[in-house]
Amino acid sequence: MKAVLCQEFGAIDNLVLDEIPSPSIGAGQVKIRVRACGVNFPDILLVQGSYQLKPPLPFSPGLEIAGDISEIGEGVDGLQIGQRVVSTLMWGGFAEEVVAPGVMPMPIAAGLSYEEAAAIPLAYGTAHVALTHRAELKPGETLLVLGAAGGVGLAAVQLGALLGARVIAAASTTDKLELARKYGADDLINYSSESLRDRMKALTDGRGADVIFDPVGGDLFDQALRRIAWEGRYLVIGFASGRIPSAPVNIALLKNASIVGLFWGAYWQHDSAVIRRSFEQLMAWSNTGEIKPRIHKTFPLEGAVSALRELQERRVMGKVVIAAP
């Protein structure tokens, strides 16, 4: 089979497309013919060797796939050969076939394409668990989303609106903000041309946001934290800016606010029921058309480096997907 391989940690340009043996499965595992694979910022970090997980070399990036089950190992129940499924992985999705633990694949909603399904687990799963399970976002509350046109940011905008919040979307360009508006944002902040801190004060009459969804970190964290509301919840999702910020915890004390982390994938190890319940809800909303991921671009497997570069250079609005024939 074909697979995109990282043979040494470093630049994404060093990835190569190669022929490798088809993976074999054991008890409790399934093999999936990959039809589409979502592309995410952690894929870049994996290749660079700067992610919290370091796979043994060589490996394929790719954390979420959609495809068809081709083999089922002993002890796996509830799945069928040929079934359309979506699954998360530790890595390995940039390939024609993958092997996954039998507990991870979940059925794809009938109305979703493989590309759309592959765009849901990490972005929508992260946003949904963060907003509902970690922050307990309530209807009528104010939600500020940073990086609002990226894959996970746009998912948070759409889900926040669906959950009844007032959504303030913050992004770096007018085009990105207009996309966020189409997905449910009530108010917009262009943090390339205006102060996030000042604009938030004006939009909320000085009260701030009840929930702040932050996949960016860096300087935006420094500004946004100062606009958290009384008993607000600041969701730490990631650090796409490249800088992990430090929190002046006196702000948390004065506002009775919480700084809440989310490592979505860790729920597979600690409490997988959280992910499964979330995914069932996301698939239900997908069936009714209440959520639909935006596919920014689709690349073939041999275009994996170009797909990652699109993400690295901040050109993505929605999700980038690698599709297999």
N, C-alpha and C positions, 0 to 999 in steps of 0.2 A: 504494500500500500504506500501511498505518498503521504509525507508528513513534513511540516516545517520544523526544522531542528535548530535549537540553540546549542552549539557545541562548546562555547565558552562564554562566560559572563562578560557583557560589554554592550556595544552599540547594537541597535536593532538592525543596522545594515549588515551585520555579520550573520544573520539568520540564513539558512540554506534550505532549499526544497530537495528532499532525497527520498529514495525508495527504502523502506524498512520492512521487516517481517510483520505480518498481521498479528496483533496481540492475541494471546490465548487467555481463556477465562478459567477461573476456579469456582469453588463453591461460594455461593452468596454473591456472585457477580453476574453482570450482563454485558454483552457486546452490542454496541450501537453503531450502525452505519451513519456517519455524520452527514447531514444535509446542510447545516448552517451552524456557524459558531460566532457568538458575540465577541466583539473586541472591546477591551476595557483597559483603563489606565494601569491597573496592577499587572497586566501582561508586559508592559514596558518595564516596570520595576523588576519583574521576574527575570527578564532577559538581562537587565543591568546588574542583577545580583543584589539589589537593594530592597527587595520585598521582605516581609517578615518570615516567609518560607523560602528555602533555597533547595530546589529540586536537584537530584543527582544528574550530572551531565552524561550524555546529551538528553535534552527533553524538548517537548513541544509546548509553547504557551497555549493559552485558551482555557478559560474557566467556565464557560457555559455553552452547551451545544443543544441542537435539536436534530432528531433523526429517527431512524427506524430500528427497532430491536432485531438483531440478527441471530443472537444466541443467548440462552438463559442457563445459568449455572444451577447446580443442585441447591435446594433450599430457598430459592427465590419464588415468592408467591405474588399473585396479583398482576403479573405482566404476561404479555403474549408475544410470540414471534411476529414481526411485521407491524407491531403497534407503534404509532407515532408518539414519541416522548420527548421531553425536555429534561436535561440533567445538568447539574453543576459538577465541576471537577476541581481537584486540587491544581491540576495543569493537564495539558495533553490534547486540547480541543482542536488545535491547528493540524488536523490529520483526517484521513478518510474514514478511520475507524477508531473507536475508543472503548476501553473497558471501564465500567463504573460499578461501585457497590450497588447491590440490588435494591437498597432502600432509597436511592437518590432519584432515579428516573420517575417522572410524573407525567400523566397523560396531557397532551396538548388539546386545548379547546378547539372545537371543530372549525371555527371561523378564522383561525390563525394560520398563516403560512409558516413554513419552517423558519424563514428569516425573521418574521415577527416574533415567533415563539422564542428563538434564540436571543432576542433582545430584551426579554422580560426578566429572567431570574435574578441577575445581580442588580440591575438598575431599579426595577420595580420592587423586587424583594427587599433590597436595602431600604428603599424609601418607605415602603409599607410597614416593615417591622420597626423602623426608626420612629415613624410618626405615630403608629398606633400602640406598639408594645413598649417602646422606650420612653417616648415623650407623652403618650396618652393625649394626643391632640383632640381638642373638643370643638364641636361646631360653634362658630362665632369667634373663636380665638384668631389672633393674628399670627401668620406664619411667614417668616422671612426665609427665602431660598437663595443662597449664593450659588454662583455657577449655574444659573437657572436654565441654560440652554444645552448643557451637557446631558449625557445619557441619564445619570442618576438625578441631576438637578431638574430636568424636564419631567421625569417621573414624579418627583416630589411636588412639583407645581400641579400636575394633573391630579395626583392623589389628594393633595391638600384641598383643592377645590372640590373634589368629589366628597371629601369628608366634611365639608361645610365650613372650612376656614376662610378667612380673608387672606389671600395670598399676595405677598409683595415679592416680586421677582427681581433679582439683581444679576446683571451680566455686563459684559464689556463692550457690546456693540448694539446699535439700533436694531439690526436684523435679528440678533439673538433675542432681544427683548420683545420684538413683535411676535416671534415664534412662541415665547412664553405666554404672551397675552392670548394667543390662539388656543393654548392648552389650559387656560383657566386663570391666569394671573389677573388680579384686580388693579395692582399698581406696579410701576416699573422704576428701577433705579439703574442708571448707567454709571457704573463706578469708574469708568475711564474718564468721564467728563464732569462728574460731580462727586461731592463728598458723601459716601455711604452714611456716615454718622449724622451729618446735618440733614440729609434727605429723610432718613428714618425718623428723626425728631419731628420734622414737619409733617410727615405722613401720619404719624401716630399721636400728634399733639403732645409729644414728649413722653408718652407712656412706654413706647418700645414694643418689641415683639414677644408674644407669649412663647413661641417656639422658633428657634433659629436652626436651619438645616445647612450645615457647612461642610461641603466636600473639598474646599479650597485651602483653608488655613492661611498662614502667612499674614500679610498686612490686613487683609479683610477680616480675619479673626479679631485683630486688635481693635478695629472700628466697631464691628458688629456686637461684640460682647458688651460694649458700653451702651448699647441700645436694647438690652434685654429688659423685659418687663418684670414687675414684681412677681415672684414665684415662677419666673420663666425657666425654660429648659433649653439649653444650648446643646445641639446634637453634633458631636464630632464624628464626621463621616470619613474624611480623608484629607490629604495634603497635596492637592494637585498643583499648588503654587510652588512646591518644592521646599517650603520652610515649615517645620513643625513649631507652632507658636507656644509660648508660655503664658499661662493665665494669671492675671493679678487677682488672686482669690478673694481680696477684699470686696470686689464687685459682687461675687457670689454671696458673700456674707451680707452686704448692705441690701441686696435685692431679694434675699432668701431664694436665690436662683440655684439651679442645678446644671452642672456640666456633665453631659451624658455621652458616653462613648458607644459606638456600635461597630463591632467586627461581625458582620452578618454571617460569614461562613463558619464562624466558631459555634454557631447554634447547631450545626450538624453533629458536633462532638458533645455539646453540653445539654441541648434540649431541642432535638430535631422536630418535635411537635410544633414548635413555634414557626419554623419554616414551612412545614406541611400545611398548617392551618392558613398561613398567609398565602401560600400558593393556590390553595383551593379557592380563596376569596378572589385572588387576581384572575384566575381562570374563569370564575363566574362573571366577573366584570368584563372580561374579554368576550365571553359568549354574548353578552347583552350589548356590546359595543361601547360600554362606558369608559373603557381604557383601550388605547391602541398605540403601541410604540411608534415613534417616527424613525424610519430608516434613513439616515443621512446619505450613506453610500454602501453599495455592496461590491465586494472584491472577490475574485477567484482565489483559490489556495495559493497560487503562485504570486499573487499580489499582496501577500501578508505584510511585507515590509512597508508597502505603500499605505496599507490600512493603518498600521501602527503609526506611521509618520503623520497621517491625517490627524490622528488623536494627539500626538506629541506636539504638533504645531498649532493646536487650539483652533482648528478649523471645523470641528464637528458640532453639528446642531442635532441632537438626538443620538442615535446609535450607529456605529459602523459594524457591518456584518461581513464575515467571510462565508460565501456560499459554495457548496460542492455540487458538481453535476449529478 
